[in-house]
């Protein structure tokens, strides 16, 4: 955001910006940074479970874990546009 401001651009108006992991500074910077919030502790827990399962049963099929995320829209990006209707 500092780089955009240095170029005379306004984050959230001229450019939409999005961060990742919802660090605490995201909500308090100016403008507040839109972000994708993840659950790293849950991802680590699932990874440990999968490793232990693989060690117990090496021939088992590969497993997949898809972590839920939440997109927090703040001032650094405008709200999503409504779809055009015909």
Buried (B, 14 or more C-beta within 10 A) or exposed (E): BEEBEEEEEEBBEEEEBBBEEBEEEBEEBEBBBBBEBBEEEEEEEBEEEBEEEEEEEEEEEEEEEEEEBEEBBBBBBEEEEEEEEE
